[in-house]
Amino acid sequence: KVLKGINEFRETLELGFFYNPSDNIDALRRKNAARSAAWVLRILRETPETFTAVSELNIALEHALNYGILTNSEIEEIIRILSPFEGVTRSGWVVNNYRRDQLAIRGVTDRSYNFNGLFQELAYLYAASGNISRVLQCMDTLLRYNENYFEGDYGTMPDNASHVASCFYRYGKTDQLNEFVTGYCQRKKISEREFYARLLGRSKLSDLSTGT
């Protein structure tokens, strides 16, 4: 209930800031993002047996990353807890809540990720830490398990590689961004020009916006 309230307050604050970009609302946005980070860390550290609202947890994690709240050491800690790539034995709670048959629905069309969205979240975390090889490993998994995407295309999902690219940028890993884009485009068999065109297209707020 707490996480759901935090996530719903996030939506309200973002809408409020869109129409009234004031310092007061911005301060509330950042305070709420810090609250999101604190609860994500608490849940992942304690792994309460009765907690199963992974979709709310994922949203809160993304919110904390969007505002750059999580420190490098906290990001590495979360990676060690969640990732199957690090050679660390994951808890039964993590394994159970991020099973392959657990679907994370995003958007209004019931399209979903396998593994409860784990590899999309890990892609964000690895991007924030600048670990290109691990990000691309996440991409390999996301591209392979594509049966729940529209037309089997990861690029059609509301959350996609464009969002991963933004994590490189947000955490100051711009030197690694182009290498990620190159690796992803080779896997998708699209040009880098097309990748950035889609990224900019998704960033357009309205038909009245002008691209630069």
N, C-alpha and C positions, 0 to 999 in steps of 0.2 A: 504493500500500500504506500509506503514511503517513497519507493522508487517511482511508482506510477505517478504520485503527486509531483515529484521533482521533474519528471519528464513532461507532464502536462503543463507545469508552470513554465518550463523552457519554451514550449510552443507559444504560450501566451506572451512571454517576454519578447520573443523574436518578432512576433506580429506587432506588438506594441512598439518595438524599436524601429520596425520598418516604417510605421506611420508617424512616429515621433522619436527620432534619433537623438535623445537627450542623454546627458551624462548620468543622470539618475537611473534611467532604465538600463543603460550600459553597465553601470555598477551592479545592478541587480542581476543582470545576465551573467556577469563574471562570478558573482557570489554563488549563484545557482550552479554554475559549472564546477566550482570548487566543491560544492556539496555533492555533486554527482561523483566526482573523483573519490571523495572520502568514502562514499557508500560502496562504490565499486571495489575499492581496496579492502574494505571491511568484509564484504561478502566473499571475495575470492580468498582472503586469508582464513576466514572462519568456516567457509563452505557449509552453512547451516543445512542440515539434512532436509528440512521441510521447504527450503527455498527452491522453486522450480521456474520462476518467472524470468527465464533467460533472455527473452526478447526485451524486457525492460532493462535488464542488466546491460545488454549490448548497446541499447540506445544511450544509456547513461555513460558508458565507456566512450562512445563516439562523441558525446557532448563534451566530455572532459578533454579529449584529444583535439576537438575543434578549437578549443580555447587555449590550448597549450598548457593546461593546468598540470598534467602529469610530468614529473621529473624524469630524467633519463634512468635513474635507478629504479623508480617505480614502474616505468615501462618494461625494463628488463625483468623485474620481479613478476609482473603479470604474464610476460612471455613464458617464463619458467613454469608458471602455474598451468598455463593453458596449452602450450605448444607441444605437439608430438614429435617435433623436429630436434629438440634439444638434448635428447638422451636422458631426460629426467623422468622418473616414474610419476605419472600424474595420479591425482587422487581419484578414488572411485566416484566421487561427486562430479568431477570434471568429465570423466569418461562417460558417465551415465547421462549427464545433461547435454553433452555435445556428441551424442551418437549420430551415426550417419542417417538413420531413419527419422531423426528429429528435424522437422522442417521449420525454417525461419521465414515467415511470410513478410514480404516487403511490398508496399504499394497497394493499389486498390484492385488489382487483377488476380490476386491469389498466386502470384509467381513467388517462388521460394528457393532458398538455399538448403542444401543438405548440411548435415552436421550442425544444425541450429545456428548457421551463419558463422561458425568458428573461423573458417579460413578467410572470410572477408575481414573479420575483426583482427585476425593475426596479420593480415596484409597491412592494415593500418598501423599496427604496433611496430612491425618490422620496418615499415617506411619511416615512421617517426624516429626509429633508432638508426636508420641509414643502412640497413642490412639488405642489400639488393638481392643477393642469392636466395635468401629466405623469402623475400617478397615474391620473387618469381616462382619459387616452389609453391607458394600459396596460389599463385595464378594457375600453375599447372593443375592443381587440385580443383580449383573453381571451374576451369575450362573442361576438365574431364567429366565431372559430375554435373552435367548440364541438362538433365532430363526435365527439370522443373522450370527452365527459363522459357520465355517466349521464343518460339522457333529454335530452341536449343542454343540461343546466342546470349552469352554472358553480357555483351555490350548493351542489350536491351533492358537490363535490370535497373531499377531505380538507383541502387548502389552498385558501382562498377569501378573500373580501373581509373576513371577520372578522379574519383574520391581518394583513391590510393595515392595518386600523383599529388593531390593537395596536401597530404600528410608529409611528403618529402619537403614540400615548400614551407609548410607551417612550422616545421621543426628545424628549418635552416639547413636541410640536406639537399640543397639545390644542385650541388655537384653530382649527386647520384641520380637526380631526376631523369636526365636524358638517357642514362644507361638503362634505367627501368623501362622507359618508354620504348627504347630500341628492342629490349628483350621481349616485352609484351607484344609489340607489333609483329615481331617475327613469329610468335606463337599464334597470333590472330590472323596472320597473313594480310595485314593492312599496312598502309604507309604511315609514317610518323605525321605527315601532313594531315592525313585523315583523323588520326588520334587527336591532335590539337584542335582541329576544326570541330570535332564532336565535343571536346571539352569546353571550348568557347561557346558553342551552341547551347550547351546545357547551362552555362553561366548567365545566359541572357535573361534578364528579369521580365521583360515584356517586349511586345512588338514595337514599342516606342523607344526602346533602348538602342543606343548606337554602339557598335563594337569598335574597340581600338586595339 
